[in-house]
Amino acid sequence: MTDPDLHLAYILKVIYEIKAKRALLAEGSAAPVVDTIYIGGGTPSLIEAGFITELLDAVYSIYRVGEDAEITIEANPGTAEYDKLKTYHAAGVNRLSFGAQSFSADTLAFLGRIHSAADTKMSVEYARAAGFGNISLDLIFAVPGQDFYDWENDLNHAVLLMPEHISFYGLQIEEGTPLFDDVSRGDIEAASELLDRRMYRFAKEYLADHGLFHYEISNSARPGFESRHNLKYWSMESYLGFGAGAHSYVGGRRFSNKAELASYMAAEDDRDMTDWTHENTLSDNISEYIFLGLRRTEGIELSRFGEEFGRDFWELYGEETEKLIGRGLLEKSGDRLRLTSLGFDLANTVFSEYV
């Protein structure tokens, strides 16, 4: 099939899945209420804009979408033309997430990105002209060859575009990837842990100085522009994912679709699309409530923990928590337990105590 044919076939498959899984969120005969929609997991802006309209029309016809729903689409700056963005806006999309990654030509080349810094700036201009008032930029730090000045420059270019939200992620060098092999052989030098943490701390402070406040480990936003969709993940609310490789969490059960496109497309029904499923135990739910909640700067409510699980937090984790407080990684303020600044630097160390 040609790309347009494949794109259409895929969109039709996703729409089928959206219909088939409606019952998982339904309450009686009423259509489920949806207050956030996120179109991502790759580069959806590569396909024809009209297909996004078809997709959202299907969601609106099958679910009850709230009038103030947050509807986001991810876009690569190199594929975000004005007409396409205008079509998105007309279809109901009200939030854009641009994968800017960097404003350095060398860093973008290293990451294999097809766009330039100029493309990102132009895409933001197009987005504003198309009517978007909620724009997010993704940035990556601790990239091999990137120094502190490069990162400061990236952040400066980003805030000059006046986005409502910025996500900043440290580059993860995963085992089994070519980059991992290059680093292991010494062909490429990974960023030091010291530089990585210096970049991370600087980003939080620099963005706050420019009106974007740190609300989750890797995210800062202007007040009122926090990602409502992502907050669902960190608050253990139910969500449904559609498409190849999509993940869902409904009724205490986590499940995901087949990631390989051909396998997903060949599935005869929505059950056949599922590749993995896991029924959360009470222990799973308790651990997830803690480490997902601690990702947010506001932390977790200890009284809500008791209401949710019928257990006293301090009886379960008092010793571990007091140790982490003593090390300066956690702090208790009233009913809330949250990471300290040092705790955000060593978040995985904290989380491991609750798994």
C-alpha positions as CSV (number, residue, x, y, z in Angstrom):
1,M,0.0,0.0,0.0
2,T,1.1,3.6,-0.5
3,D,1.6,5.7,2.6
4,P,-1.8,7.5,2.3
5,D,-3.5,4.1,1.9
6,L,-1.6,2.7,5.0
7,H,-2.4,5.8,7.0
8,L,-6.1,5.5,6.1
9,A,-6.2,1.8,7.0
10,Y,-4.5,2.5,10.3
11,I,-6.8,5.3,11.2
12,L,-9.8,3.1,10.4
13,K,-8.4,0.4,12.6
14,V,-7.9,2.8,15.5
15,I,-11.5,4.1,15.1
16,Y,-12.7,0.5,15.2
17,E,-10.8,0.0,18.5
18,I,-12.2,3.2,19.9
19,K,-15.7,1.9,19.3
20,A,-14.9,-1.6,20.5
21,K,-13.4,-0.5,23.8
22,R,-16.1,2.1,24.6
23,A,-17.8,-0.3,27.1
24,L,-14.6,-0.4,29.3
25,L,-15.3,3.1,30.5
26,A,-19.1,3.1,30.1
27,E,-21.4,3.6,33.1
28,G,-24.6,1.8,32.2
29,S,-26.0,2.9,28.8
30,A,-24.5,6.4,29.0
31,A,-21.5,7.2,26.8
32,P,-18.3,7.6,28.8
33,V,-17.2,11.1,29.6
34,V,-13.8,12.2,28.2
35,D,-12.0,15.3,29.4
36,T,-8.5,14.8,27.9
37,I,-7.4,13.3,24.6
38,Y,-3.8,12.8,23.6
39,I,-2.7,12.0,20.1
40,G,0.9,11.0,20.2
41,G,3.3,8.1,20.6
42,G,5.3,8.9,17.5
43,T,4.8,11.6,15.0
44,P,1.1,11.8,14.2
45,S,1.8,15.1,12.3
46,L,3.3,13.0,9.5
47,I,0.0,11.8,8.3
48,E,-2.6,13.8,6.4
49,A,-4.3,16.3,8.7
50,G,-7.8,15.2,7.5
51,F,-7.2,11.8,9.1
52,I,-6.8,13.5,12.5
53,T,-10.2,15.2,11.9
54,E,-11.7,11.8,11.1
55,L,-10.2,10.4,14.3
56,L,-11.5,13.1,16.5
57,D,-15.0,13.1,14.8
58,A,-15.1,9.4,15.8
59,V,-14.2,10.1,19.4
60,Y,-16.9,12.8,19.6
61,S,-19.5,10.5,18.1
62,I,-18.7,7.6,20.5
63,Y,-17.9,9.4,23.8
64,R,-19.1,12.5,25.6
65,V,-16.2,14.9,25.2
66,G,-16.3,17.8,27.7
67,E,-16.6,21.3,26.5
68,D,-13.3,22.2,28.2
69,A,-11.5,19.0,27.3
70,E,-7.8,19.2,26.8
71,I,-7.0,17.8,23.3
72,T,-3.3,17.5,22.5
73,I,-1.4,16.4,19.4
74,E,2.3,15.8,19.2
75,A,4.1,17.3,16.2
76,N,7.5,17.3,14.7
77,P,8.5,20.9,13.9
78,G,9.6,19.8,10.4
79,T,6.0,18.5,9.6
80,A,3.9,21.3,11.2
81,E,2.8,23.5,8.3
82,Y,0.3,26.3,8.9
83,D,-2.6,24.7,6.9
84,K,-2.1,21.4,8.9
85,L,-2.2,23.2,12.2
86,K,-5.2,25.2,11.2
87,T,-7.0,21.9,10.3
88,Y,-6.1,20.5,13.8
89,H,-7.5,23.6,15.5
90,A,-10.7,23.4,13.5
91,A,-11.0,19.7,14.4
92,G,-10.9,20.5,18.2
93,V,-7.2,20.2,19.0
94,N,-6.4,22.9,21.5
95,R,-2.9,21.9,22.7
96,L,0.2,21.3,20.7
97,S,3.3,19.4,21.9
98,F,6.3,20.1,19.6
99,G,9.3,17.8,19.8
100,A,11.9,20.6,19.6
101,Q,14.6,18.6,21.5
102,S,17.2,21.3,20.9
103,F,18.1,24.5,19.2
104,S,21.6,23.4,18.4
105,A,22.3,22.1,14.9
106,D,25.0,19.7,16.3
107,T,22.7,18.3,19.0
108,L,19.8,17.9,16.5
109,A,22.1,16.1,14.1
110,F,23.4,13.8,16.8
111,L,19.8,12.9,17.8
112,G,18.9,12.2,14.1
113,R,16.2,14.9,14.0
114,I,15.0,16.1,10.6
115,H,14.1,19.6,11.7
116,S,16.1,22.7,12.4
117,A,15.9,25.4,15.2
118,A,14.3,27.7,12.5
119,D,11.6,25.0,11.9
120,T,10.7,25.0,15.6
121,K,10.4,28.8,15.7
122,M,8.4,28.9,12.5
123,S,6.1,26.1,13.8
124,V,5.3,28.1,17.0
125,E,4.6,31.1,14.9
126,Y,2.3,29.1,12.7
127,A,0.6,27.6,15.7
128,R,-0.2,31.0,17.2
129,A,-1.5,32.2,13.9
130,A,-3.7,29.1,13.7
131,G,-5.3,30.0,17.1
132,F,-3.4,27.9,19.6
133,G,-3.0,29.3,23.0
134,N,-1.5,26.2,24.7
135,I,1.9,25.1,23.3
136,S,4.4,22.7,24.9
137,L,8.0,22.1,23.8
138,D,10.1,19.0,24.5
139,L,13.8,19.4,25.2
140,I,16.6,16.9,25.8
141,F,19.7,17.4,27.9
142,A,22.8,15.5,28.7
143,V,23.4,14.6,25.1
144,P,26.9,13.5,24.2
145,G,28.8,16.5,23.0
146,Q,26.4,19.0,24.6
147,D,28.0,21.2,27.2
148,F,26.3,23.4,29.8
149,Y,26.4,26.5,27.6
150,D,24.6,24.6,24.9
151,W,21.8,23.6,27.4
152,E,21.5,27.2,28.7
153,N,21.2,28.3,25.1
154,D,18.5,25.8,24.4
155,L,16.5,26.9,27.4
156,N,16.9,30.6,26.4
157,H,15.7,29.9,22.9
158,A,12.7,27.9,24.2
159,V,11.5,30.6,26.7
160,L,11.8,33.3,24.0
161,L,9.1,31.5,22.1
162,M,6.8,31.9,25.2
163,P,5.4,28.4,25.4
164,E,2.9,27.5,28.1
165,H,4.7,24.3,28.9
166,I,8.2,22.8,28.6
167,S,9.2,19.2,29.2
168,F,12.9,18.5,29.7
169,Y,14.3,15.0,29.7
170,G,17.8,13.6,30.3
171,L,19.0,11.4,27.4
172,Q,18.7,7.8,28.4
173,I,21.3,5.5,26.9
174,E,19.5,2.2,26.8
175,E,21.3,-1.2,26.6
176,G,20.9,-2.8,23.2
177,T,20.9,0.4,21.2
178,P,23.7,1.5,18.9
179,L,24.4,4.5,21.1
180,F,24.9,2.2,24.1
181,D,27.4,0.2,22.1
182,D,29.2,3.3,21.0
183,V,29.5,4.5,24.5
184,S,30.6,1.1,25.8
185,R,33.4,1.0,23.2
186,G,34.5,4.5,24.0
187,D,33.7,5.8,20.6
188,I,31.3,8.3,22.2
189,E,31.6,9.9,25.6
190,A,28.4,10.1,27.6
191,A,27.6,13.1,29.7
192,S,28.9,12.8,33.3
193,E,26.4,12.4,36.1
194,L,27.6,15.7,37.5
195,L,26.8,17.6,34.3
196,D,23.5,15.8,33.9
197,R,22.4,16.9,37.4
198,R,23.7,20.4,37.0
199,M,21.7,20.8,33.7
200,Y,18.6,19.4,35.4
201,R,18.8,21.7,38.4
202,F,19.5,24.7,36.2
203,A,16.5,23.9,34.0
204,K,14.1,23.9,37.0
205,E,15.4,27.3,38.3
206,Y,15.8,29.0,34.9
207,L,12.2,28.0,33.8
208,A,10.8,29.2,37.1
209,D,12.5,32.5,36.7
210,H,10.7,32.8,33.4
211,G,7.2,31.9,34.7
212,L,7.2,28.2,34.1
213,F,7.0,26.4,37.4
214,H,8.2,22.9,38.1
215,Y,5.2,20.6,38.8
216,E,6.5,17.2,37.9
217,I,10.0,15.6,37.7
218,S,10.5,16.5,34.0
219,N,7.8,19.2,33.4
220,S,7.3,22.9,34.0
221,A,4.4,25.0,33.1
222,R,2.8,28.4,33.5
223,P,0.0,28.3,36.1
224,G,-3.1,26.6,34.8
225,F,-1.2,25.0,31.8
226,E,0.0,21.8,33.5
227,S,-0.7,18.7,31.3
228,R,-4.0,17.5,32.5
229,H,-3.7,14.3,30.5
230,N,-0.3,13.4,32.0
231,L,-1.5,14.2,35.5
232,K,-4.0,11.3,35.0
233,Y,-1.0,8.9,34.8
234,W,0.6,10.3,37.9
235,S,-2.7,10.3,39.8
236,M,-3.6,6.7,38.8
237,E,-6.8,7.7,37.0
238,S,-8.2,5.4,34.4
239,Y,-7.3,6.0,30.7
240,L,-7.7,4.1,27.5
241,G,-5.0,3.9,24.8
242,F,-5.7,3.1,21.1
243,G,-3.3,2.1,18.3
244,A,-0.2,0.0,18.0
245,G,1.7,-0.2,21.3
246,A,-0.8,1.8,23.2
247,H,-1.1,1.3,27.0
248,S,-4.3,1.5,29.1
249,Y,-5.2,1.4,32.8
250,V,-8.8,0.6,33.6
251,G,-10.4,-0.9,36.7
252,G,-7.0,-1.8,38.3
253,R,-5.9,-3.6,35.1
254,R,-2.9,-2.5,33.0
255,F,-2.8,-3.7,29.4
256,S,-1.1,-2.8,26.1
257,N,-1.5,-3.4,22.4
258,K,0.8,-5.2,20.1
259,A,3.5,-2.8,19.2
260,E,4.4,-4.2,15.8
261,L,2.2,-2.4,13.2
262,A,1.5,-5.5,11.0
263,S,0.4,-7.5,14.1
264,Y,-1.8,-4.8,15.3
265,M,-3.4,-4.3,11.8
266,A,-3.9,-8.1,11.5
267,A,-5.8,-8.4,14.8
268,E,-9.4,-9.6,14.2
269,D,-10.9,-7.8,17.2
270,D,-9.9,-5.6,20.1
271,R,-9.1,-8.6,22.3
272,D,-6.7,-9.9,19.7
273,M,-4.9,-6.5,19.7
274,T,-3.8,-7.0,23.3
275,D,-0.3,-8.1,23.8
276,W,0.2,-7.8,27.5
277,T,-2.1,-7.5,30.6
278,H,-1.6,-7.3,34.3
279,E,-4.1,-7.2,37.1
280,N,-2.8,-4.9,39.8
281,T,-2.6,-6.3,43.3
282,L,-3.1,-4.2,46.4
283,S,0.7,-4.1,46.8
284,D,1.0,-2.8,43.2
285,N,-1.6,-0.1,43.7
286,I,0.1,1.1,46.9
287,S,3.5,1.2,45.3
288,E,2.2,3.0,42.2
289,Y,0.3,5.5,44.3
290,I,3.5,6.4,46.1
291,F,6.1,6.6,43.4
292,L,3.8,8.1,40.7
293,G,2.5,10.6,43.2
294,L,6.0,11.6,44.3
295,R,6.8,12.5,40.7
296,R,4.7,15.6,41.3
297,T,6.2,18.5,43.2
298,E,3.1,18.6,45.4
299,G,3.7,15.0,46.4
300,I,1.1,12.7,47.9
301,E,-1.7,13.2,50.4
302,L,-1.2,10.9,53.4
303,S,-4.8,11.1,54.4
304,R,-5.9,10.1,50.9
305,F,-3.6,7.1,51.1
306,G,-5.5,5.9,54.1
307,E,-8.8,6.5,52.4
308,E,-7.7,4.7,49.3
309,F,-6.2,1.6,50.8
310,G,-7.5,1.4,54.4
311,R,-3.9,1.2,55.7
312,D,-1.8,3.6,57.7
313,F,1.1,4.9,55.6
314,W,3.4,5.2,58.6
315,E,2.7,1.6,59.7
316,L,3.7,0.4,56.2
317,Y,6.6,2.6,55.4
318,G,7.4,4.6,58.5
319,E,11.0,3.3,58.8
320,E,11.9,3.8,55.1
321,T,10.3,7.2,55.0
322,E,12.0,8.5,58.2
323,K,15.3,7.3,56.7
324,L,14.7,9.2,53.5
325,I,13.6,12.4,55.4
326,G,16.8,12.1,57.5
327,R,18.9,11.9,54.2
328,G,17.2,15.1,53.0
329,L,15.4,13.3,50.1
330,L,11.8,13.7,51.4
331,E,10.0,16.3,53.4
332,K,6.7,16.2,55.2
333,S,4.6,19.4,55.2
334,G,1.2,19.0,56.9
335,D,-0.6,16.1,55.2
336,R,1.7,16.0,52.3
337,L,4.9,14.0,51.7
338,R,7.1,15.2,48.8
339,L,10.5,15.1,47.3
340,T,13.1,17.7,48.2
341,S,15.3,19.3,45.6
342,L,17.9,16.7,46.3
343,G,15.2,14.1,46.2
344,F,14.3,15.0,42.6
345,D,18.0,14.5,41.8
346,L,17.9,11.0,43.3
347,A,14.3,10.2,42.6
348,N,15.0,6.6,41.6
349,T,16.7,6.0,44.9
350,V,13.6,7.2,46.7
351,F,11.1,5.2,44.6
352,S,13.1,2.0,45.1
353,E,12.2,2.1,48.8
354,Y,8.5,1.8,47.9
355,V,8.5,-0.9,45.3
